[in-house]
């Protein structure tokens, strides 16, 4: 990973999804905790001080939850 990039962390994101290969595991959703590290260039946001120039980590979080929980 490029050390010059900024980092955004989403920690301990709790999702519920189907995990496993055995029939009883495939019947009930289980808790999964996800930790994410995103490397991105936030220099435009730092220069402009405009929220529209940065990563919307709330949107990223919602997309991850939707993807995981749709399993």
C-alpha positions in Angstrom: 0.0 0.0 0.0 1.3 3.5 -0.8 2.4 5.1 2.4 1.7 8.6 0.9 -2.0 8.0 0.8 -4.4 9.0 3.5 -6.2 6.3 5.4 -9.8 6.0 6.5 -10.6 3.2 9.0 -14.0 1.6 9.6 -13.6 -0.5 12.7 -15.7 -3.2 14.3 -18.6 -3.0 11.8 -21.1 -5.5 12.9 -23.1 -7.3 10.2 -25.3 -10.3 10.2 -25.1 -12.9 7.4 -25.2 -16.5 6.5 -21.7 -18.0 7.0 -20.7 -21.7 6.8 -21.2 -24.9 4.8 -23.3 -27.0 7.2 -27.1 -27.0 7.0 -27.6 -25.6 10.5 -25.1 -22.8 9.7 -27.0 -21.9 6.5 -30.3 -21.5 8.4 -29.5 -18.6 10.7 -27.6 -15.4 10.3 -24.5 -15.1 12.3 -22.6 -12.0 13.6 -19.6 -11.0 11.6 -17.3 -8.1 12.6 -15.5 -6.3 9.7 -12.5 -4.0 9.9 -11.7 -1.9 6.8 -8.7 0.2 5.9 -9.1 2.4 2.9 -6.1 4.2 1.3 -7.1 7.3 -0.7 -5.8 10.7 -1.7 -7.6 13.3 0.4 -5.4 16.2 -0.7 -8.3 17.9 -2.7 -10.5 17.8 0.4 -7.7 19.1 2.6 -7.1 22.0 0.2 -10.7 22.9 -0.4 -12.1 22.1 3.1 -15.2 21.0 1.2 -16.9 17.8 2.4 -17.9 17.0 -1.2 -14.2 16.5 -2.0 -13.7 13.7 0.5 -14.8 10.0 0.8 -18.2 9.6 2.3 -17.4 6.8 4.7 -21.0 6.5 5.8 -22.0 5.6 2.3 -19.2 3.1 2.1 -20.3 1.6 5.4 -23.9 1.3 4.2 -22.8 -0.4 0.9 -20.7 -2.9 2.8 -23.6 -3.8 5.2 -26.0 -4.2 2.3 -23.5 -6.5 0.4 -22.7 -8.7 3.4 -26.2 -8.9 4.8 -27.6 -9.9 1.4 -25.8 -13.2 1.5 
